[in-house]
Amino acid sequence: MNIHIRINEEGALRNQRYAFTDKFTLVSELMQNARRAGARRIEIAYDDATGILRVVDDGRGIADFQKLLTFNESGWDNETCDHERPFGIGFSKCLYAASRCIVSSRDQKIDFVTSEALARQPVEVHDIAPLSHTAVELHGVQLPDLKFRLHAICSGFPVRVWFNGAELPRIHAVDQLPFMNTHIGQVYLRGTGDGKYTRNTLMFLQGLCVARPSFFEGFQVNVVHLDARQFVARLPDRDKLIDEDDQTKRVYACMKWLWRQMLHDAKSSLGAEEFVEAFFDVMRYWQHVDLINDVPALPTCLTHRISGYPIQEGYEGRCYLAAPDKCVTRAEVVDGSVHLVDLDAVSSENAAGWMFAKARDYTVLSTLELHPEHWVHPYVDAIKEESIRAKAINEQCRMTLDGRWVTPQVILCDAVEISIGADCVTVTDVGVYCDGVIFIPPGEWTGEAVRQASDFIDSDNRFLEEDRDADRSALADLIDRLRSVDPQSTLGSLLQELRLENYPLLRGKTFQLQIGHAHGKHVIDVLPAPVAHAALAQGRS
């Protein structure tokens, strides 16, 4: 006994209604048919109240109405079939979406109830006066928000489209942007002139979108119109490519190659600094950073001054770094006027190294984002954690901080000496953490140094903000207590925290202060100049 494949025609007709996942596909299919018929203008009208959709085009029209109602047989000429691979199922969506269908083209017309046609009842073709257009009118169609959806459907369509009398914008169409012809189709790259590239890419096949980013703004997108001879859309909605992952890789490989050509042109026409500033982000994303291996300027996004107090940032940004005003040049690096250093993110192991680099006014460079053969690598010093040392100069006292999260030794001293090999610097204005010790010179009072000891992130990756604030306050209080060895030094420590020099009204004034004079209140008097000089002289003696 032999068996062979059969098709249950009744079942196929019945189940075809469930093939389409998008109700708006019927509109895009009618637009697609008009385009293939050579239309230069498509007019769409829709009335929400009556549910009547009318699509009119000025194409060649329908030569054989039987082809219109024949499933899986396109009816297009050989050239169209070879170039576009039509499936012959597009018009069937109209049969399932509408209750009545009227089609007029050339000198013929059909008008039928779709349920009867799907029940395989004959549809009579009527002769009419010759028309210069083709009109499809569908009744009982539910297309809410059709205008909004048409904006997306038409954005890359090659034929002009009107909806309810107003022309729809086609901002991504082939005739709207400066496309480049490639082996995969026509490609528009955003940012080739100014480097303001985008990672978002729209892909169109036969004028309809087959790949769309989740979010983009208008023209801020790359656009690709794929060659229909090489790419095929998935049935039935044609909103995705067959073998989408592999085909997308092909597209991006082409875009990467195009960008390299564009970058070569920009490199030859622009100055070194202008080129790296405008196009380094592009080179980084498309993996062309080798193009600046011989360019005598460094991108400012890779170089930073240490402008603030280095801390373990945790979930915060590197607020202690600032971008330079201009590109660092090769001449500045070679002659030593700019000293480049490579430092890992601030940690408890290298915080003192960051303080060393800050004291020396070194420029921090992110070398990992440069090609291994870039000219700058021999000129960059790498600060190794094991080579960093810190010690107190004239230690005054020490005590363990009893913090919530960190418990380092705290040493009060006249200065902190940080050394890397035989090279050393002295710090007197801020705290320094190294090897489990926080060194506190005279200029430190804030308690911020605990943030060099820890990032305050626990094993569950939670940022412990309350513990950070508590430990910072605890260190500030400990510093105050350790400095309270006599009344004058205690008051001096407290006054330093107030930053009184920031108040112009107080500058140059001399005060007499009595602590806790009555009922715990303080008495402050401003001394006149002669008395003030005498008080100061007495204080010095």
N, C-alpha and C positions, 0 to 999 in steps of 0.2 A: 504493500500500500504506500502510495506517495501522498504527501501533503504539501501545500504551498500557502503563501501569504495571501490573505483576503482582506478586503476593507469593507467594514460594515458601514455603508453609506449613510444609513439613517442615524447610526450612533455617531458618526463623524460630524454630521450636520448638527446633531443635538449638543454634542460636547464642545464644538468649536467656540461657542459663546463664552466658555470659561478659559479660553486660551489667553485672551488679552488681560493684562493686569492694570492698565491705565485707560480710563474712559476717554481721555483726550487723544488717544492714538488715532481715532477715526478722523480727527481734524488734520493731524500730521500726515496721515496716509492720503487724504484727498489733496493736500498740498503737494505731496510727493508725486502723485499721479499727474497733477497739473505741470509740475516742473519737467517731468519726463516727456510730456506732450509738447514741450517747447514754450510754455507760457511765459510771458514777460510781466504779467500782472495777475494777481489773485485777489479777489474781493470776498471777504467773509462777513456774513451778517448773522446775528443771533439775537433772538428775543427770549428773555428769561420767562416771561409770562406765558407764552404759547409753546415754548420748547421747540421752536422751528429754527433749524440751522440751514443756511444757504451758502454754498461755495461756488463762485463763478470764476472761470479763468479764460484767457484768450489763446489757449493752446490749439493744437491741431484737431482736437476732438476725438470722439470715439468712433472707430470705423466698424467695429463688430460688437454689438451689445451683448451677444452671447458670451464673449470673453469676460465681460464685466461680472457675470454671474457664474463663471466657471472657477471653482476652487483649485488652487495650486497650479494654475496655468496663467502666466502673466499676460499674454497677448501682445507683448511689446516686440519690436523688431529685433533682428539678430544682434545688431550693434549695441542696442540698449541692454539686451540680455547679457552680452559678453562683458560690457563695461560695468553694469550696476547689479547684476544678479537679482532681479526682482523675484519675489516669491509667489506672487499671484494670490495672496490671501488678504491684502490690505482692504479691499472694498467689502469683504465679508464682515468687518467690524461694523459697518453701517447697517447691515441686515440685523445684527443683534442689538444695536444701540437704539434703533428708531422703530416706530410703529408703521410708518409709511415712508416710501422713498420715491422721489420723482427725479428722473435724470433726463436732461435735454441736451442733445449735441448734434451738430451738423443739421441733418434734415430728419432726425428721428427722436422719439421720446418714449420713455416707459414710466408708468405710474402704477405702483403696486403696494399692497399691504405686505409687510415683511414676513409676518407669521405664515401667510399663505404661500409665499415664495419658498420659505424654509420647509414647508410641507410638500414642496415639489409640485405645486400647482403652476401651470404655465403662465408666463408673463407676456402680455401682448405688446409688440413694438408698433408704435403709431408713426405715420409719416407726418411731418410738420414742415412749415416754411423754413428754408435754410437759415441757420444761425451762425454768427461769427464768434460764438463763445460756447463753452460747455458749462451747464449749471446742474449742481446736485443739491436737491432740497430734501432735508430729513425732518420728519415730524416726530414729536414726542421724545426729543433728545434732552437729557438732563446734563448740562455742562456748567455748573456753578463756577464763578470766578474765571470764565473763559478768557476774558481780556488779560488778566494777570498771567495766565498760563501761556497765552499766545506771545507775550513779550519774550518769554524764555524760548518757546518753540521757534520763533522767527529770528532770534538774535544772530544766527549764523546762516540763515537761509539765503540762497542766491537770487531768489525772485522777490520783487517788491510785493508787499502784502498790505491790504487795507482791512481794517475791522470796523464795522458799523460806520463807514465813511472816513475814518482817520487812518493815515498810513502809520504802520508800526515801525519802530526803529530796528535796524539790523546792524548793530554796532560791531558785531564779530564776523560779518560776511566777508567774502573774498574781495569784494570791490570796495571795502570800507577801511582796510588797514594795509600797510606796506608788507605784504607777504613775500616770502622767499620760496622759490621752487626747489624741492628736494626729492630724494628717491622715495620718500614715504608720502609725499603730498606737499601741500603748501603750509608754511610755518611762519607765524609772527611771534617774535620774541620781544617781550616787554623789557625796556631798559637798555637797549643796545647803544643808545646815544648818550645816556647819562649814568648808567650803572644802577639805576633804580629798578632792579630786576624783581621778579616775583617767582615763587615756587608753584603758584597756582596755574593750572593748565586746563583749558577747555578743548575737547576734541569733538570734531564734527565729521560725520560720514554722510555724504549725499545731502548736505545742508542741515542735518538733524544731529542734535547733541548725543554723543555716546559715552562721554566721560565729563563729569562736572565736579569741581571741588565743592566742599561743603559750604564754604563762604568765600566770596570775593566781591570786589567793588568795580562795576563797570569795565573800564579799560585796564584795570590793574590785574591783568591776567595774560598768560601766553595763549595763543590760539593756533590750533592745528586742524586743517581740513585734510582728512586722510584720502589717499588714493583708493577709490572703490574697487579697483582691480586687485588690490592686495589685501584689503581689510573687509571683513564681513560682519554685519550686525546680527545679533541673536534674535531669533524669532520668539514671539510674534511682535513685540513692541519696538524692536530695533533701538533700544535705549542703552544697550551694552554690546561690547565687542565679543565675538567668539574668541576663546583663548585670551581673555582680557589681560591677564598678568603678563603673558609672553609678548603680546602686541604692545602693551604699555612700555615694556622695556625697550622694544624697538624704537618707539617714539622718543623716549628720553635719551637713548643713545644718539639719535639724530640731532636732538636739541643740544646735547652736550658737544657734539662735533661742530654744530653751527656756532655755538658760543665761542669755541676756540678760534674759529676764523674771525669772528667779530673782535675778539680780544687782541688778536695779532694786529688787526687794522688799527685799533685804538692805541696800542702800544707804540706803533710806528708814527702816529700823528700827534700824540700828547706828550707833555713833559713828564718826567719821572714821578714827581710828587702828585701831579694831577691824575696820572694814570692809576697809581696805587690807591689813592683816596677814593676815586670814583668806582673802581672795578674790583677791589680786593674781595668784597663780599660775594660778588659773582664768581670769582675764581675759586673762592673757598667752597661755595655750594656745588659748583659744577666740576670740582677737582682739577683745577688748572693753576694751582698756586705755583707750579714750576715756572710759569711765565714771568715771575718777578725775581727769579734767582739772580739775574744780572742787573736788575733795576736799582740804582743807587739811592733808594729812599725806602723807609719802612712805613707801613700803614699805621696811622695814629691809633687805630683800634687795638693794635698789639702792644703798644708802648704806653707806660703809665708812670707818672710821678707819685711818690708816696706823700700825699698832701695832708693826711690825717694820722690818727693813732691806729696802728695795725691791730686788729682783733680777729678772733675766730668768728667769722660772720654767721655761721649756721644757716638760717633761712633768710638772712638779710643780705643786701648787696654789699659790694666792696666800697663802702662809703669813704674809706681812707685813701682811695686811689683817684687820680685825676688824669684825664687825657691831656697830652701836650698841646700847645697852641698850634704846632706845625709838625710836619714830618721830620723824624730824625734822619739825617742824611749819612751816606757812607763816609763822606769826608769828616763829619763830626765824630763818628765812631773810630775811624782810623787814627785821627790826631789826638784822641783821648778827651776831647771836650765833652763828650757824652760817654758815660760809663754804663754799659749794659749788664744786667744781672738777671739770671733765671731763678725764680723762687717758686716753690710749691705754695699752695694756699696756706694761710697762717694756721699753725697748729701749735700745740704745747711744745713740740720738739724744735720748731724753727722760729718761734716768735722773736727771740733775741736776734736772729739773723735778719728779720725784717727791720728791727730797730737799728741794726748796724747799717743796713742799706739806706734807711731814712736819714740817719745822721750824715752819711756820706753823699746824700743827694743822688743816689744811683737811680737809673731808669730801669724799671722792670719790664722785661720783654717776654711775651708768650711764644717761645720757640716752637712748641709742638704744632702750631698752625702753619709753620713754614715748611717748605720742601727740604729734605735732608741735604740737598746740595746748594742751599741758599748761601750767599756770600757772607752773611752775618755770623754764622755759627762759630767760627774761630775767635770772634771778638766778644763772646758772651761768657761771663763768669757764672758758674753754678755754685751756689752756697750750699755745702753739704752739712746736714744736721750734726753729724758727729764732730765737725770741726769748730762748732760754735761754743764759746766759753763766755761766762759772765761772772764778775766778782764785785764785791762791795769795797768801796774806798772809804776808809775811816768808819767802820761799822759802829753804830751807836747802841742798838739793842735789837733783839729778835724775839719773835713769838709766833706760835702756830695760830693760823686763822681758823676759828671754829665755824665754818660755813655750812650751809645746807648741802651744797653740792661739791665744793672744793675745800680742801684743808691744807693749803700750802704753808711753808715757812714764810714769814714776813720779816724782812731785814730793813731797818732804817739806817741810812748811810748818807755821807756827804755827796757821793756820786756813784754811778754804776759804770764799770769798765767792761765793754763788750769786745772780745777779740776773736778774730778768725785767722788762725795761723799766727804770724808775727804782726799782723795788722790789727790795730785797736782804735776804738772811739770811746768817748766819755759822754754819758747822759746824765743830766741834772734836773730835767724839767718834768719827766713822766716816769711812771713805774715800768719795770721790765721783768718779764717772767722767763726763768730758765732753770731747767732741771729741778722742778719742784719748789722753787724759791721765787718769791716776788720781792724784788729790790725796790725800795722806796727812797728816792732822793728828795732833797728839800722842796722841789717844785711840784711834787705829787701829793694830792689830797683827795682825789675824786673816788678812788676805789675801782676805777675802770680796768685796772690791771688784771682783775679776775677773769676778764674776757679774753685775755691771752692764755690763761690757764685752761679754759674749757669753752666749748661751743654751747654747753647747756642743752644738749640733745640726748635723750635717754635711749635705751636699747630698743624701744618701740618707735623710734624716730619722731618723738614728740619734743617740741621746743619748750623748755622749762623757763618761761619768762619770769614767773614769780621767784623761782630759785635764783635766777640771774640777778634780779633786782635786790633780793635779800642779801646775797653774797657781796654784791657791790657796796651796799650800805654797811654791811658788817666790816668790810675792809676799810671803808672811810672812817668808821667809828674807831676801829683799832688804831689806825694811823693817828687820830686825834689823841687817843689815850696814851700811846707810846711817846708822843711828842710833849705830853704834859709833865715834863720833868721840873719846871719852875713856872711861876705865873706869867713871866714875860714871853717865854717860848709857847706856852699854851695859848695865850691871847694872839700871838703872832700867827700861829697855825689857824686859828679860827678866822682871823681877819683875811688871811690869804684866800680862804674859801669864798668870802664875800665879794672878792674882786672890786674893792672900793675904788681902784684907779679908773674904773669905767664911769665914774660919776664926776663930771667936771666941777660941780658945785663943791665937792669935798677936797679937791686937789689943793695942796699947799696949806691946808688948815691943820692946826694943832688942837687936840682935844684932851680934856681931863675926864677920865672915866672912873666912876666909883661903882663897883659891883655889889648888888644887894644892899643898898644903903638903907632902905626902909621897906619892910614888908616884901622883901625879895625884889624890889624894883631897883633899876640902875639910874645913876645920875650922870649926865653928860654935859660938860660945859665946853664952849669954844673959847680958847685962850687968846687974848690979844697978842699981837706980835711981840712986844718986849717981854711979856711974861712967858710966851711960848719959847723964845730964845733962851731965857734963863732956865726954863724947865728942861729944855733939851741939853743945855750945857751941864746941868746938875745930873741928868741921866747919864751923860757920857762919862762924868767923873766917877 
